[in-house]
Amino acid sequence: MAHLVFIDSTLTGLNAFATAHRLGHQVTFIRPTQSASIYNILSSNPAVPAHVDHYLEVATLEAEDLMPVLDQLHEKHPIDAVLSTSESGILPAAQAAERLGTPYTALGSLKNAVFKHQMREQLQQHGIPTPDFECLLEEQLVNGPKHLSLPFVVKPVRGFAKQFSAICHTQADFDQYIQELAADRRNTPGMDALVAREYIVEQYVEGSLHSAEVVVRDGRVMFYATTTRYRAHYDDLLELAAVMPSDLSESAQHAMKDYLQQVFYALGISIGLYHVELLMTGQGPILVEINARMMGSVSPVMYQMQTDQDAFEHLIRLHLGEPLTINDKGFHNAGITLAVAARQGGVVVESFQPQSLYELLNTYEISHHTLRIEAGKEVARYKGNVSIMGHVILLADTPQTVAEKGHRFLCDIERLIGLETAKYFPTP
């Protein structure tokens, strides 16, 4: 029996604790109470999760608060692996693993992935194709980039869920972004604490958007899934859906894997599960970003529904040095994780009835969702995952049919709630 320590968590990531117990391991969960935490932000009532043997609270995830607690825990119950499924937990987990000598990518190398400007710098130094970019402090941002011309993408050098980011095609787009930025940060204090105040401005690159769900062991890149990602038809920044498996050809997937092997080597990443987003362009794959943790939202649930494989088991076995069985072709069907969001925001109609939603979910054979919809409730304008009403998982026979099914669902649910939903074009 191994002792696994999880630092912070996404809500779906709590399922990792049940997986650990199924595998016969002991679980400690550490939650910060006074600093940025994905678990605290996403949970309306943070409580002690199920399947936890030791629940510990720390003031923050800074070393001075976290390390003494881990040292005491390690003395009583030797720690075999430190893990996190949360954006706010990955760097503290790397630092803790380095201190305890458990398997993890070195903290300095992990920062190359987490901080977008460092990632671009490393790729440039190794001659790997990557967009041109500039890095600006917040007070410099209002003047715009010095060298890049429109269109460009602007985002914090370290962020979460597309918060405080924009694709700017015109000067008016950029002016609106600057005008709204301060208010957006004030209105989401939890996110504001988690997201950097230094910004990267990148050349805008056109292409189809995909993700690779990656296992890295001893520096070697393996895929356990790929997705095709669908963006709002009115804003390329806003992702609405991910179809798994992707509709990419074998040759395109091989090109993606060869490219990412170069990327991970250049960044010095040796071990872990990573959610990587890429654009497939006419010149080949181009990296958008590396999320230095496994796929998020409800994607691990859908992956298990489609393959009978548990992504959390991949994570645990990898960090315990155990054999892994990875089969990125073992999908029974196609699935889509779908974000339900209000394009312009507004108020859910007073006539909304939960029973009507249950009937719609049954019509679409949806067995897993995270929707939170109430009559008369104000809903924010969709700007990223923090402003959605929830996710649903739909299944169908092929990637194309499930993308079309997801679009129909968004059309149907908007009639129930009386608000226009953010939508995507269901054809490639």
PyMOL commands that set and color helices and strands:
alter all, ss='L'
color gray80, all
select helices_A, chain A and resi 12-22+38-42+63-76+90-100+107-114+116-125+138-141+171-187+189-194+250-267+299-307+311-319+354-363+385-387+399-417
alter helices_A, ss='H'
color red, helices_A
select strands_A, chain A and resi 3-7+26-32+54-58+81-83+133-137+152-156+166-168+198-203+208-217+220-231+239-244+271-281+284-291+334-340+346-347+378-379+390-396
alter strands_A, ss='S'
color yellow, strands_A
deselect
rebuild
show_as cartoon
